[in-house]
């Protein structure tokens, strides 16, 4: 699967477009709408969605949105001038017009009521990516209820990879819905010893992605790394961990990685890790694991999971602007460190999985950056 080439659209313009999953011309508008919704959600939670000042994607001041209380659903819908049961009947263009009005209000005079109303309206977007982002926000301004569950579950089952990943990331932070997210988690594999010594490169996956093919021998990214950087001498096995979303699981998988590296006869390998696979690798460095090059692909930045820099010669940080899945994860988008070992390459927009797509690496000349 080739990565999705999104272009950022000023949210004040993006919300004038009715985004539909079957209309290719509206996909960037949908991703831009979802990004703004998640940025507003971050403000509701008292957080900052990104430290970047993006001319292509100006954000409103989200600080005034910090939640001091949860709104009643009726109040959130009332700000739209309709009861919840009436929203579905309104359809288009009334909801589209209301969202455009709310966006203008959030830029000129941000308030939690307008944010809550926007989330309610967004859940009725015909584009599932926007509906999922709206549901994730509505959970934080009101309460978890059947409509929010429905939107997230439909998003999780979407054939669109970004929509599905965004939905499961949001669900994983909602205890009643975590069981569905766990469906993509495997049991921890066993590590078996081998009689070989090498410093070959290793690739691993992210959360909920243990069963994916891209990182394994024969997978598109594995084969592309081998073809474009034969000097890395890719290991004939890739590292597979549970893919579970919890601090406890990642610590356990870091112990597994420590054992696996020893059992595979690897000394100080290069390691390419997507998303929270990077967290597993970072945690492993605190257990004594050493890497030559650590290539972090779309790593959700959490300071508590920084690596032990003295155990890594070079860190290559590859990411997109306004990564939607990282925003849902409540991670940071910038690897802040004074370490000269970190080199960041930020290209493209919104799509969390882009960074393990060969076409993305080709387009942005990343093979020479490792």
KOLPAMI-205096 format. One record per residue (C-alpha): residue number from 1; x, y negated, z negated. Coordinates in nm, 2 decimals. Layout:
<tiros>
+-----+--------+--------+--------+
: num :      u :      v :      w :
+-----+--------+--------+--------+
: NUM :      X :      Y :      Z :
...
+-----+--------+--------+--------+
</tiros>
This chain:
<tiros>
+-----+--------+--------+--------+
: num :      u :      v :      w :
+-----+--------+--------+--------+
:   1 :   0.00 :   0.00 :   0.00 :
:   2 :   0.14 :  -0.34 :   0.10 :
:   3 :   0.12 :  -0.61 :  -0.15 :
:   4 :  -0.14 :  -0.88 :  -0.14 :
:   5 :  -0.01 :  -1.21 :  -0.02 :
:   6 :  -0.22 :  -1.47 :  -0.21 :
:   7 :  -0.19 :  -1.84 :  -0.17 :
:   8 :  -0.27 :  -2.07 :  -0.46 :
:   9 :  -0.57 :  -2.30 :  -0.42 :
:  10 :  -0.63 :  -2.60 :  -0.65 :
:  11 :  -0.90 :  -2.46 :  -0.88 :
:  12 :  -1.12 :  -2.77 :  -0.82 :
:  13 :  -1.13 :  -2.67 :  -0.46 :
:  14 :  -1.13 :  -2.29 :  -0.51 :
:  15 :  -1.45 :  -2.30 :  -0.70 :
:  16 :  -1.63 :  -2.46 :  -0.41 :
:  17 :  -1.58 :  -2.13 :  -0.22 :
:  18 :  -1.80 :  -1.83 :  -0.26 :
:  19 :  -1.55 :  -1.55 :  -0.28 :
:  20 :  -1.66 :  -1.21 :  -0.16 :
:  21 :  -1.46 :  -0.88 :  -0.16 :
:  22 :  -1.54 :  -0.81 :   0.20 :
:  23 :  -1.43 :  -1.16 :   0.33 :
:  24 :  -1.05 :  -1.16 :   0.37 :
:  25 :  -1.05 :  -1.54 :   0.41 :
:  26 :  -1.17 :  -1.59 :   0.05 :
:  27 :  -0.93 :  -1.36 :  -0.14 :
:  28 :  -0.69 :  -1.64 :  -0.23 :
:  29 :  -0.99 :  -1.84 :  -0.36 :
:  30 :  -1.10 :  -1.54 :  -0.57 :
:  31 :  -0.75 :  -1.50 :  -0.72 :
:  32 :  -0.72 :  -1.87 :  -0.79 :
:  33 :  -1.06 :  -1.87 :  -0.96 :
:  34 :  -0.96 :  -1.57 :  -1.18 :
:  35 :  -0.63 :  -1.74 :  -1.27 :
:  36 :  -0.81 :  -2.06 :  -1.39 :
:  37 :  -1.06 :  -1.85 :  -1.59 :
:  38 :  -0.77 :  -1.66 :  -1.76 :
:  39 :  -0.59 :  -1.99 :  -1.83 :
:  40 :  -0.90 :  -2.13 :  -1.99 :
:  41 :  -0.93 :  -1.81 :  -2.19 :
:  42 :  -0.58 :  -1.86 :  -2.31 :
:  43 :  -0.67 :  -2.20 :  -2.43 :
:  44 :  -0.97 :  -2.06 :  -2.62 :
:  45 :  -0.73 :  -1.83 :  -2.80 :
:  46 :  -0.50 :  -2.12 :  -2.88 :
:  47 :  -0.24 :  -2.01 :  -2.64 :
:  48 :  -0.07 :  -2.15 :  -2.32 :
:  49 :  -0.12 :  -1.95 :  -2.01 :
:  50 :   0.21 :  -2.06 :  -1.85 :
:  51 :   0.50 :  -2.29 :  -1.93 :
:  52 :   0.54 :  -2.37 :  -1.56 :
:  53 :   0.42 :  -2.71 :  -1.43 :
:  54 :   0.28 :  -2.60 :  -1.09 :
:  55 :   0.20 :  -2.87 :  -0.83 :
:  56 :   0.03 :  -2.60 :  -0.62 :
:  57 :  -0.19 :  -2.50 :  -0.91 :
:  58 :  -0.26 :  -2.78 :  -1.15 :
:  59 :  -0.43 :  -2.67 :  -1.48 :
:  60 :  -0.65 :  -2.87 :  -1.71 :
:  61 :  -0.55 :  -2.95 :  -2.06 :
:  62 :  -0.66 :  -2.63 :  -2.24 :
:  63 :  -0.55 :  -2.73 :  -2.60 :
:  64 :  -0.89 :  -2.88 :  -2.68 :
:  65 :  -1.05 :  -2.55 :  -2.60 :
:  66 :  -0.91 :  -2.36 :  -2.90 :
:  67 :  -1.19 :  -2.16 :  -3.06 :
:  68 :  -1.30 :  -2.26 :  -3.40 :
:  69 :  -1.62 :  -2.06 :  -3.38 :
:  70 :  -1.80 :  -1.81 :  -3.15 :
:  71 :  -2.10 :  -1.94 :  -2.96 :
:  72 :  -2.43 :  -1.77 :  -2.94 :
:  73 :  -2.50 :  -1.63 :  -2.59 :
:  74 :  -2.81 :  -1.84 :  -2.56 :
:  75 :  -2.60 :  -2.16 :  -2.63 :
:  76 :  -2.34 :  -2.06 :  -2.37 :
:  77 :  -2.60 :  -2.00 :  -2.11 :
:  78 :  -2.80 :  -2.30 :  -2.22 :
:  79 :  -2.51 :  -2.52 :  -2.12 :
:  80 :  -2.58 :  -2.40 :  -1.77 :
:  81 :  -2.95 :  -2.49 :  -1.81 :
:  82 :  -3.07 :  -2.13 :  -1.79 :
:  83 :  -3.13 :  -1.83 :  -2.01 :
:  84 :  -2.91 :  -1.52 :  -1.96 :
:  85 :  -3.19 :  -1.33 :  -1.80 :
:  86 :  -3.24 :  -1.61 :  -1.55 :
:  87 :  -2.87 :  -1.63 :  -1.43 :
:  88 :  -2.90 :  -1.33 :  -1.21 :
:  89 :  -3.22 :  -1.47 :  -1.05 :
:  90 :  -3.05 :  -1.80 :  -0.97 :
:  91 :  -2.80 :  -1.65 :  -0.73 :
:  92 :  -2.62 :  -1.88 :  -0.48 :
:  93 :  -2.57 :  -2.16 :  -0.44 :
:  94 :  -2.71 :  -2.28 :  -0.78 :
:  95 :  -2.44 :  -2.09 :  -0.98 :
:  96 :  -2.17 :  -2.20 :  -0.74 :
:  97 :  -2.27 :  -2.56 :  -0.79 :
:  98 :  -2.29 :  -2.52 :  -1.16 :
:  99 :  -1.94 :  -2.37 :  -1.18 :
: 100 :  -1.80 :  -2.66 :  -0.97 :
: 101 :  -1.96 :  -2.90 :  -1.21 :
: 102 :  -1.82 :  -2.72 :  -1.51 :
: 103 :  -1.47 :  -2.72 :  -1.35 :
: 104 :  -1.48 :  -3.09 :  -1.30 :
: 105 :  -1.59 :  -3.14 :  -1.66 :
: 106 :  -1.31 :  -2.91 :  -1.79 :
: 107 :  -1.05 :  -3.12 :  -1.61 :
: 108 :  -1.20 :  -3.46 :  -1.73 :
: 109 :  -1.32 :  -3.37 :  -2.08 :
: 110 :  -1.25 :  -3.01 :  -2.18 :
: 111 :  -1.47 :  -2.85 :  -2.44 :
: 112 :  -1.54 :  -2.50 :  -2.56 :
: 113 :  -1.91 :  -2.52 :  -2.46 :
: 114 :  -1.82 :  -2.59 :  -2.09 :
: 115 :  -1.56 :  -2.31 :  -2.10 :
: 116 :  -1.82 :  -2.06 :  -2.24 :
: 117 :  -2.08 :  -2.16 :  -1.98 :
: 118 :  -1.82 :  -2.12 :  -1.70 :
: 119 :  -1.74 :  -1.76 :  -1.82 :
: 120 :  -2.11 :  -1.68 :  -1.82 :
: 121 :  -2.16 :  -1.81 :  -1.47 :
: 122 :  -1.84 :  -1.64 :  -1.34 :
: 123 :  -1.96 :  -1.30 :  -1.45 :
: 124 :  -2.22 :  -1.32 :  -1.17 :
: 125 :  -1.97 :  -1.40 :  -0.90 :
: 126 :  -2.00 :  -1.16 :  -0.60 :
: 127 :  -1.62 :  -1.10 :  -0.62 :
: 128 :  -1.53 :  -0.84 :  -0.89 :
: 129 :  -1.20 :  -1.00 :  -0.96 :
: 130 :  -1.37 :  -1.32 :  -1.07 :
: 131 :  -1.64 :  -1.14 :  -1.25 :
: 132 :  -1.38 :  -0.94 :  -1.45 :
: 133 :  -1.19 :  -1.26 :  -1.55 :
: 134 :  -1.52 :  -1.42 :  -1.65 :
: 135 :  -1.61 :  -1.12 :  -1.87 :
: 136 :  -1.27 :  -1.13 :  -2.03 :
: 137 :  -1.33 :  -1.49 :  -2.12 :
: 138 :  -1.69 :  -1.44 :  -2.23 :
: 139 :  -1.57 :  -1.18 :  -2.48 :
: 140 :  -1.36 :  -1.45 :  -2.65 :
: 141 :  -1.63 :  -1.73 :  -2.65 :
: 142 :  -1.93 :  -1.52 :  -2.75 :
: 143 :  -1.93 :  -1.15 :  -2.83 :
: 144 :  -1.88 :  -0.81 :  -2.67 :
: 145 :  -2.22 :  -0.71 :  -2.53 :
: 146 :  -2.36 :  -0.48 :  -2.26 :
: 147 :  -2.32 :  -0.73 :  -1.97 :
: 148 :  -1.95 :  -0.78 :  -2.05 :
: 149 :  -1.90 :  -0.40 :  -2.08 :
: 150 :  -2.07 :  -0.35 :  -1.75 :
: 151 :  -1.85 :  -0.60 :  -1.56 :
: 152 :  -1.53 :  -0.46 :  -1.70 :
: 153 :  -1.62 :  -0.10 :  -1.64 :
: 154 :  -1.72 :  -0.18 :  -1.28 :
: 155 :  -1.39 :  -0.37 :  -1.24 :
: 156 :  -1.20 :  -0.08 :  -1.38 :
: 157 :  -1.35 :   0.15 :  -1.11 :
: 158 :  -1.28 :  -0.09 :  -0.83 :
: 159 :  -1.08 :   0.03 :  -0.53 :
: 160 :  -0.90 :  -0.30 :  -0.54 :
: 161 :  -0.58 :  -0.24 :  -0.74 :
: 162 :  -0.55 :  -0.59 :  -0.89 :
: 163 :  -0.92 :  -0.59 :  -1.00 :
: 164 :  -0.88 :  -0.25 :  -1.17 :
: 165 :  -0.55 :  -0.35 :  -1.34 :
: 166 :  -0.70 :  -0.67 :  -1.47 :
: 167 :  -1.01 :  -0.49 :  -1.60 :
: 168 :  -0.81 :  -0.23 :  -1.79 :
: 169 :  -0.58 :  -0.48 :  -1.93 :
: 170 :  -0.87 :  -0.68 :  -2.07 :
: 171 :  -1.04 :  -0.36 :  -2.20 :
: 172 :  -0.73 :  -0.25 :  -2.38 :
: 173 :  -0.77 :  -0.55 :  -2.62 :
: 174 :  -1.13 :  -0.46 :  -2.71 :
: 175 :  -1.13 :  -0.17 :  -2.96 :
: 176 :  -1.47 :  -0.03 :  -2.85 :
: 177 :  -1.36 :  -0.01 :  -2.49 :
: 178 :  -1.01 :   0.13 :  -2.54 :
: 179 :  -1.12 :   0.49 :  -2.48 :
: 180 :  -1.19 :   0.42 :  -2.11 :
: 181 :  -0.85 :   0.25 :  -2.08 :
: 182 :  -0.69 :   0.56 :  -2.23 :
: 183 :  -0.81 :   0.77 :  -1.95 :
: 184 :  -0.51 :   0.67 :  -1.75 :
: 185 :  -0.26 :   0.78 :  -2.02 :
: 186 :  -0.07 :   1.11 :  -2.02 :
: 187 :   0.07 :   1.31 :  -2.30 :
: 188 :   0.43 :   1.24 :  -2.37 :
: 189 :   0.65 :   1.44 :  -2.14 :
: 190 :   0.93 :   1.67 :  -2.28 :
: 191 :   1.29 :   1.58 :  -2.21 :
: 192 :   1.51 :   1.86 :  -2.08 :
: 193 :   1.88 :   1.88 :  -2.08 :
: 194 :   2.09 :   1.89 :  -1.76 :
: 195 :   2.45 :   1.96 :  -1.69 :
: 196 :   2.55 :   1.65 :  -1.50 :
: 197 :   2.72 :   1.32 :  -1.58 :
: 198 :   2.65 :   1.01 :  -1.38 :
: 199 :   2.56 :   0.64 :  -1.39 :
: 200 :   2.29 :   0.66 :  -1.12 :
: 201 :   2.00 :   0.42 :  -1.12 :
: 202 :   1.66 :   0.51 :  -1.26 :
: 203 :   1.31 :   0.38 :  -1.19 :
: 204 :   1.01 :   0.38 :  -1.42 :
: 205 :   0.64 :   0.28 :  -1.42 :
: 206 :   0.42 :   0.05 :  -1.63 :
: 207 :   0.12 :   0.09 :  -1.85 :
: 208 :  -0.15 :   0.34 :  -1.72 :
: 209 :   0.07 :   0.42 :  -1.42 :
: 210 :   0.24 :   0.74 :  -1.51 :
: 211 :   0.06 :   0.93 :  -1.24 :
: 212 :   0.16 :   0.68 :  -0.97 :
: 213 :   0.38 :   0.79 :  -0.68 :
: 214 :   0.57 :   0.47 :  -0.60 :
: 215 :   0.84 :   0.51 :  -0.86 :
: 216 :   0.91 :   0.88 :  -0.80 :
: 217 :   1.14 :   1.05 :  -0.55 :
: 218 :   0.94 :   1.03 :  -0.22 :
: 219 :   0.75 :   0.73 :  -0.33 :
: 220 :   0.76 :   0.41 :  -0.13 :
: 221 :   0.95 :   0.20 :  -0.37 :
: 222 :   1.19 :   0.48 :  -0.46 :
: 223 :   1.27 :   0.54 :  -0.10 :
: 224 :   1.31 :   0.17 :  -0.02 :
: 225 :   1.56 :   0.12 :  -0.31 :
: 226 :   1.76 :   0.42 :  -0.17 :
: 227 :   1.75 :   0.28 :   0.18 :
: 228 :   1.83 :  -0.08 :   0.10 :
: 229 :   2.07 :  -0.03 :  -0.20 :
: 230 :   2.24 :   0.31 :  -0.14 :
: 231 :   2.52 :   0.19 :  -0.37 :
: 232 :   2.29 :   0.23 :  -0.67 :
: 233 :   2.29 :   0.60 :  -0.61 :
: 234 :   1.93 :   0.66 :  -0.73 :
: 235 :   1.89 :   0.94 :  -0.98 :
: 236 :   1.71 :   1.25 :  -0.85 :
: 237 :   1.45 :   1.21 :  -1.12 :
: 238 :   1.25 :   0.91 :  -1.24 :
: 239 :   1.16 :   0.84 :  -1.60 :
: 240 :   0.80 :   0.91 :  -1.69 :
: 241 :   0.64 :   0.80 :  -2.02 :
: 242 :   0.29 :   0.81 :  -2.15 :
: 243 :   0.17 :   0.48 :  -2.01 :
: 244 :  -0.01 :   0.41 :  -2.33 :
: 245 :  -0.10 :   0.05 :  -2.44 :
: 246 :   0.01 :   0.01 :  -2.80 :
: 247 :   0.31 :  -0.09 :  -3.00 :
: 248 :   0.33 :   0.25 :  -3.16 :
: 249 :   0.32 :   0.43 :  -2.82 :
: 250 :   0.59 :   0.21 :  -2.67 :
: 251 :   0.82 :   0.27 :  -2.97 :
: 252 :   0.77 :   0.64 :  -2.93 :
: 253 :   0.84 :   0.62 :  -2.56 :
: 254 :   1.16 :   0.42 :  -2.63 :
: 255 :   1.28 :   0.71 :  -2.84 :
: 256 :   1.19 :   0.94 :  -2.55 :
: 257 :   1.39 :   0.73 :  -2.31 :
: 258 :   1.69 :   0.74 :  -2.55 :
: 259 :   1.68 :   1.12 :  -2.55 :
: 260 :   1.60 :   1.15 :  -2.18 :
: 261 :   1.90 :   0.94 :  -2.08 :
: 262 :   2.13 :   1.16 :  -2.29 :
: 263 :   1.97 :   1.48 :  -2.16 :
: 264 :   2.00 :   1.36 :  -1.80 :
: 265 :   2.37 :   1.30 :  -1.85 :
: 266 :   2.35 :   0.93 :  -1.78 :
: 267 :   2.60 :   0.70 :  -1.94 :
: 268 :   2.52 :   0.33 :  -1.86 :
: 269 :   2.26 :   0.35 :  -1.58 :
: 270 :   2.09 :   0.08 :  -1.38 :
: 271 :   1.73 :   0.08 :  -1.48 :
: 272 :   1.43 :  -0.07 :  -1.28 :
: 273 :   1.11 :  -0.09 :  -1.48 :
: 274 :   0.77 :  -0.23 :  -1.40 :
: 275 :   0.55 :  -0.42 :  -1.65 :
: 276 :   0.56 :  -0.26 :  -2.00 :
: 277 :   0.80 :   0.00 :  -1.87 :
: 278 :   1.04 :  -0.29 :  -1.93 :
: 279 :   0.92 :  -0.31 :  -2.29 :
: 280 :   1.01 :   0.05 :  -2.33 :
: 281 :   1.35 :  -0.01 :  -2.19 :
: 282 :   1.40 :  -0.32 :  -2.40 :
: 283 :   1.31 :  -0.13 :  -2.72 :
: 284 :   1.55 :   0.15 :  -2.62 :
: 285 :   1.84 :  -0.10 :  -2.62 :
: 286 :   1.78 :  -0.15 :  -3.00 :
: 287 :   1.82 :   0.23 :  -3.04 :
: 288 :   2.17 :   0.21 :  -2.88 :
: 289 :   2.08 :   0.27 :  -2.51 :
: 290 :   2.30 :   0.07 :  -2.28 :
: 291 :   2.22 :  -0.05 :  -1.93 :
: 292 :   2.44 :  -0.19 :  -1.66 :
: 293 :   2.16 :  -0.37 :  -1.47 :
: 294 :   1.82 :  -0.39 :  -1.61 :
: 295 :   1.57 :  -0.50 :  -1.35 :
: 296 :   1.24 :  -0.61 :  -1.50 :
: 297 :   0.95 :  -0.61 :  -1.26 :
: 298 :   0.65 :  -0.83 :  -1.38 :
: 299 :   0.75 :  -0.78 :  -1.74 :
: 300 :   0.49 :  -0.94 :  -1.99 :
: 301 :   0.72 :  -1.16 :  -2.19 :
: 302 :   0.68 :  -1.10 :  -2.57 :
: 303 :   0.96 :  -1.23 :  -2.78 :
: 304 :   0.93 :  -0.94 :  -3.03 :
: 305 :   1.02 :  -0.71 :  -2.74 :
: 306 :   1.33 :  -0.88 :  -2.61 :
: 307 :   1.62 :  -0.65 :  -2.54 :
: 308 :   1.94 :  -0.63 :  -2.73 :
: 309 :   2.14 :  -0.85 :  -2.49 :
: 310 :   2.48 :  -0.71 :  -2.59 :
: 311 :   2.37 :  -0.37 :  -2.46 :
: 312 :   2.28 :  -0.50 :  -2.11 :
: 313 :   2.54 :  -0.64 :  -1.86 :
: 314 :   2.29 :  -0.81 :  -1.64 :
: 315 :   1.91 :  -0.86 :  -1.64 :
: 316 :   1.72 :  -0.93 :  -1.32 :
: 317 :   1.38 :  -1.07 :  -1.39 :
: 318 :   1.14 :  -1.04 :  -1.09 :
: 319 :   0.79 :  -1.18 :  -1.12 :
: 320 :   0.51 :  -1.38 :  -0.95 :
: 321 :   0.36 :  -1.71 :  -1.05 :
: 322 :   0.04 :  -1.69 :  -1.26 :
: 323 :   0.04 :  -1.31 :  -1.29 :
: 324 :  -0.32 :  -1.23 :  -1.37 :
: 325 :  -0.25 :  -0.90 :  -1.56 :
: 326 :   0.01 :  -1.07 :  -1.78 :
: 327 :  -0.24 :  -1.34 :  -1.85 :
: 328 :  -0.49 :  -1.08 :  -1.96 :
: 329 :  -0.22 :  -0.91 :  -2.16 :
: 330 :  -0.16 :  -1.25 :  -2.34 :
: 331 :   0.21 :  -1.22 :  -2.25 :
: 332 :   0.42 :  -1.52 :  -2.15 :
: 333 :   0.52 :  -1.58 :  -1.79 :
: 334 :   0.87 :  -1.70 :  -1.86 :
: 335 :   1.17 :  -1.51 :  -1.99 :
: 336 :   1.31 :  -1.77 :  -2.23 :
: 337 :   1.67 :  -1.69 :  -2.32 :
: 338 :   2.00 :  -1.87 :  -2.35 :
: 339 :   2.17 :  -1.55 :  -2.23 :
: 340 :   2.35 :  -1.60 :  -1.91 :
: 341 :   2.28 :  -1.23 :  -1.84 :
: 342 :   1.92 :  -1.32 :  -1.73 :
: 343 :   1.86 :  -1.42 :  -1.37 :
: 344 :   1.49 :  -1.48 :  -1.28 :
: 345 :   1.35 :  -1.46 :  -0.93 :
: 346 :   0.99 :  -1.58 :  -0.91 :
: 347 :   0.81 :  -1.55 :  -0.58 :
: 348 :   0.45 :  -1.51 :  -0.47 :
: 349 :   0.13 :  -1.54 :  -0.67 :
: 350 :  -0.12 :  -1.36 :  -0.90 :
: 351 :  -0.06 :  -0.99 :  -0.81 :
: 352 :   0.10 :  -0.79 :  -1.09 :
: 353 :   0.19 :  -0.50 :  -0.87 :
: 354 :   0.36 :  -0.70 :  -0.59 :
: 355 :   0.70 :  -0.66 :  -0.76 :
: 356 :   0.72 :  -0.29 :  -0.69 :
: 357 :   0.62 :  -0.32 :  -0.32 :
: 358 :   0.89 :  -0.29 :  -0.06 :
: 359 :   0.73 :  -0.55 :   0.16 :
: 360 :   0.75 :  -0.80 :  -0.12 :
: 361 :   1.12 :  -0.73 :  -0.17 :
: 362 :   1.18 :  -0.76 :   0.20 :
: 363 :   1.00 :  -1.09 :   0.23 :
: 364 :   1.18 :  -1.25 :  -0.06 :
: 365 :   1.53 :  -1.11 :   0.00 :
: 366 :   1.54 :  -0.94 :  -0.33 :
: 367 :   1.76 :  -0.64 :  -0.24 :
: 368 :   2.07 :  -0.86 :  -0.25 :
: 369 :   1.97 :  -1.00 :  -0.59 :
: 370 :   2.00 :  -0.69 :  -0.79 :
+-----+--------+--------+--------+
</tiros>
